């Protein structure tokens, strides 16, 4: 599960930025906190290159919902991801 879109990262035009959750923490009481990486491409991530940037995102806990689904839904609400493609 990941998101692909065009982004400008620190002044660099990245036409196929690949955004993927690196780690999720939390649970029922506090909801989900995720550490997210943005890579130059899917290949960059698969070959072990470091992300161009990282950020944190929070998602509410919903009973019987996969935490990754909840986090990616929150990422998709961010302005830079409105035209992103799920991959």
Residue pairs with C-beta under 8 A, 6 or more apart in sequence:
1 20
1 21
1 68
1 72
1 86
2 18
2 19
2 20
2 42
2 45
2 86
2 87
3 18
3 19
3 20
3 72
3 75
3 76
3 81
3 84
3 85
3 86
3 87
4 16
4 17
4 18
4 19
4 42
4 84
4 85
4 86
4 87
5 17
5 19
5 80
5 81
5 83
5 84
5 85
6 13
6 14
6 15
6 16
6 17
7 14
7 17
7 38
7 80
8 14
9 17
9 38
9 52
9 53
10 52
10 53
12 52
14 38
14 40
14 52
16 40
16 41
16 42
17 38
17 39
17 40
17 41
17 52
18 38
18 39
18 40
18 41
18 42
18 44
18 45
18 87
19 36
19 37
19 38
19 39
19 75
19 81
19 84
20 36
20 37
20 39
20 45
21 34
21 35
21 36
21 68
21 71
21 72
22 34
22 35
22 36
22 37
22 51
22 54
23 34
23 35
24 32
24 33
24 34
24 35
24 67
24 68
24 71
25 32
25 33
25 34
25 35
26 32
26 33
26 61
26 67
27 61
28 61
29 61
30 61
31 58
31 59
31 60
31 61
32 58
32 59
32 60
32 61
32 67
32 70
32 71
33 56
33 57
33 58
34 56
34 57
34 58
34 59
34 71
35 54
35 56
36 54
36 55
36 56
36 57
36 71
36 75
37 45
37 51
37 53
37 54
38 51
38 52
38 53
38 54
38 55
39 45
39 49
39 51
39 52
40 49
40 52
42 87
45 51
57 71
57 74
57 75
57 78
58 74
59 67
59 70
59 71
59 73
59 74
60 70
61 67
61 70
62 70
72 86
75 81
76 82
76 84
76 86
